[in-house]
Amino acid sequence: MAMQTVFKRYELKYMITLEQKENILEAMKPYMKLDKYGHTTIRNIYYDTDSYLLIRRSLDHSSYKEKLRIRSYEKTNADSTVFVELKRKYDHVVYKRRISLLEKEAMLWLNDKESFKKQTQIANEVDYFLSYYGNLHPVLFLSYEREAFYAKDGSDFRVTFDDTILCREEDLSLRSDVYGTEILPNKTVLMEIKCSGGIPIWMCHVLSQLNIYKTSFSKYGTAYKTMIFQRMIQEEA
């Protein structure tokens, strides 16, 4: 099965308790299955300008948001596969385009600004993004533990549960261990529903019965507000 490189979908976020998660998992059993990765530790390196232009625009509640990151699903070495991802959101719809490559290739491309050898549509879009903003560089390492589920009926409906969201501004490498500042409240889980259409009726019933409501939450945005922005204020004081 070919690896998906282009995504267009809604991503709905819910802040839930551990007890609510267990209830949801029980309700999901007839309809959903743990994906092939099972439980994974996801590592991300986010890129931004010196003034954090990308995340500041995103937090301004603009109808158009965009970000660039490198992602891995394990601790890497130079020859590990990673994903360079362009993620945009417009009018509540998320558009994600990603390309897989070796970690050493990604570092040369994004950090050292060497041209990527494979000329594809997505690679050209990343090149344009890098050229447009000019001075993008790594600003944040962000990791979390994820359980991901897909629908048994073959639809694109997915549910993920993220916890232990850690971030840091130093040691910005996918080859490093996970550590940093926790940005989720204790015993809280971030649930995301990802779909191109409506939420299945059975999930609507579960959310209603458990009094779970959609919220707005950005991992990078929260890290910026709680850690980076506070650090900048202290440095100016």
C-alpha positions in Angstrom: 0.0 0.0 0.0 1.4 3.4 -1.0 2.2 5.8 1.7 -0.2 8.8 1.7 1.5 12.1 0.9 -1.4 14.5 0.4 -4.2 15.0 3.0 -7.3 17.2 2.9 -9.5 16.8 5.9 -11.1 18.3 9.0 -9.2 17.9 12.2 -11.4 18.3 15.3 -9.8 18.5 18.7 -11.1 17.6 22.1 -9.5 17.8 25.6 -10.6 14.7 27.6 -9.9 13.0 30.8 -8.3 9.5 31.2 -11.7 8.1 32.2 -13.4 9.6 29.2 -10.7 8.1 27.0 -11.4 4.6 28.3 -15.1 5.1 27.7 -14.4 6.2 24.1 -12.0 3.3 23.5 -14.7 0.9 24.6 -17.3 2.4 22.3 -14.8 2.4 19.4 -14.2 -1.4 19.5 -16.9 -2.4 17.0 -16.0 0.3 14.5 -12.2 1.1 14.7 -8.9 -0.7 14.9 -5.4 0.4 16.1 -3.3 1.3 13.1 -0.1 -0.5 12.1 2.1 1.7 14.2 0.2 1.1 17.4 1.6 3.2 20.2 4.2 5.6 18.8 6.4 8.4 20.1 6.2 11.2 17.5 9.0 13.7 17.3 8.7 17.0 15.4 11.0 19.9 14.7 9.1 23.1 13.8 10.6 25.8 11.6 9.9 29.5 11.9 11.5 32.9 11.4 13.5 34.8 14.0 10.4 36.7 15.0 8.2 33.6 15.0 6.1 35.0 12.2 4.4 31.7 11.3 3.0 30.9 14.7 2.1 34.5 15.5 0.0 34.6 12.4 -1.6 31.4 13.3 -2.5 32.6 16.8 -4.0 35.8 15.4 -7.0 33.6 14.4 -6.4 34.2 10.7 -8.5 32.2 8.3 -5.3 31.0 6.7 -2.5 29.3 8.6 0.6 27.4 7.6 3.6 25.7 9.2 6.6 23.6 8.2 8.0 20.8 10.3 10.1 17.6 10.1 8.5 14.5 11.7 9.7 11.1 12.7 8.0 8.1 14.4 11.1 6.9 16.2 14.5 8.1 17.4 16.5 8.6 14.2 19.9 8.3 12.8 21.3 9.7 9.6 19.7 7.0 7.5 16.3 6.9 9.2 13.2 7.9 7.2 11.6 11.2 8.2 8.9 13.3 6.8 9.1 17.0 5.7 5.5 18.3 6.1 3.8 21.5 4.9 0.6 21.9 6.8 -1.9 24.6 5.9 -5.4 25.4 7.2 -8.0 27.4 5.4 -11.6 27.9 6.2 -11.4 25.1 8.9 -10.0 22.5 6.3 -6.5 21.1 6.8 -4.3 20.6 3.8 -1.1 18.6 4.6 1.5 17.6 2.0 4.5 15.6 3.0 7.6 14.0 1.5 9.6 11.1 2.9 13.4 11.2 2.8 16.4 10.3 4.9 17.1 12.3 8.0 20.5 13.4 6.6 18.8 14.6 3.4 16.2 16.6 5.4 18.9 18.3 7.4 20.9 19.3 4.3 17.7 20.5 2.6 16.1 22.5 5.4 19.0 23.5 7.6 21.9 23.9 5.2 19.6 25.0 2.3 21.1 22.5 -0.2 18.7 21.6 -3.0 16.8 18.4 -2.6 17.7 16.0 -5.4 14.2 14.6 -6.1 12.2 17.2 -8.0 8.5 16.6 -7.2 5.5 18.8 -6.9 5.7 18.7 -3.1 9.4 19.3 -3.0 8.9 22.3 -5.2 6.3 23.6 -2.8 8.7 23.2 0.1 11.4 25.0 -1.9 9.0 27.9 -2.6 8.0 28.1 1.1 11.7 28.2 2.1 12.4 30.9 -0.5 9.3 33.0 0.4 10.1 33.2 4.1 13.9 33.4 3.6 15.2 32.8 7.1 13.4 29.8 8.4 15.3 27.7 10.9 14.5 25.1 13.6 12.9 26.8 16.7 11.2 24.0 18.6 11.4 20.3 19.3 8.0 18.8 20.2 7.2 15.2 21.0 4.2 13.2 22.2 2.9 9.7 22.8 0.2 8.7 20.3 -2.4 6.0 19.8 -4.0 6.1 16.3 -7.1 4.3 15.2 -8.7 3.8 11.7 -12.2 2.9 10.7 -12.9 -0.8 9.9 -15.3 0.1 7.2 -12.5 1.5 4.9 -13.5 5.1 5.3 -10.9 7.8 6.0 -12.3 8.4 9.5 -9.5 8.4 12.1 -9.1 9.0 15.8 -5.9 9.7 17.7 -5.1 10.2 21.3 -2.0 12.2 22.3 -0.5 12.7 25.7 2.8 13.5 27.4 3.3 16.5 25.0 6.8 17.8 25.6 8.6 20.7 24.0 12.0 22.4 24.2 14.0 25.1 22.4 17.4 23.4 22.6 18.8 20.1 21.3 16.7 20.4 18.2 17.4 17.0 16.7 15.3 13.9 15.9 18.2 11.8 17.0 17.8 13.0 20.6 15.8 11.5 23.4 12.4 13.0 24.2 12.4 15.4 27.1 11.2 19.0 27.8 8.4 21.0 29.2 5.0 19.4 29.5 2.2 21.5 28.0 -0.9 19.4 28.8 -2.6 19.5 32.2 -2.0 16.5 34.3 -4.1 13.4 33.5 -5.4 15.1 30.3 -5.4 13.6 26.8 -5.8 15.4 23.5 -8.2 13.5 21.2 -8.3 14.4 17.5 -11.0 13.3 15.0 -9.8 13.4 11.4 -12.2 13.1 8.6 -13.1 14.4 5.1 -16.8 14.5 5.8 -19.1 14.2 8.7 -18.5 12.4 12.0 -20.2 8.9 12.2 -23.5 8.9 14.2 -22.1 6.4 16.7 -19.2 8.8 17.6 -21.6 11.7 17.8 -23.6 9.8 20.4 -20.5 9.0 22.4 -19.4 12.6 22.5 -22.9 13.7 23.5 -23.2 11.1 26.3 -19.8 12.0 27.7 -20.4 15.7 27.5 -17.3 16.2 25.3 -17.1 19.3 23.2 -14.8 20.5 20.5 -12.0 22.9 21.5 -9.2 24.8 19.8 -5.7 23.6 20.6 -2.4 24.0 18.8 0.6 22.1 20.2 3.1 24.5 18.7 0.9 27.5 19.5 0.6 26.4 23.2 4.3 25.9 23.4 4.9 29.4 22.0 2.4 31.0 24.4 3.5 29.2 27.6 7.2 28.9 27.0 8.7 30.8 24.1 6.7 34.1 24.6 7.3 34.0 28.3 11.0 33.6 27.8 11.1 36.5 25.4 9.3 38.7 27.9 11.8 37.8 30.6 14.7 38.5 28.3 13.3 42.0 27.6 12.7 42.8 31.2 
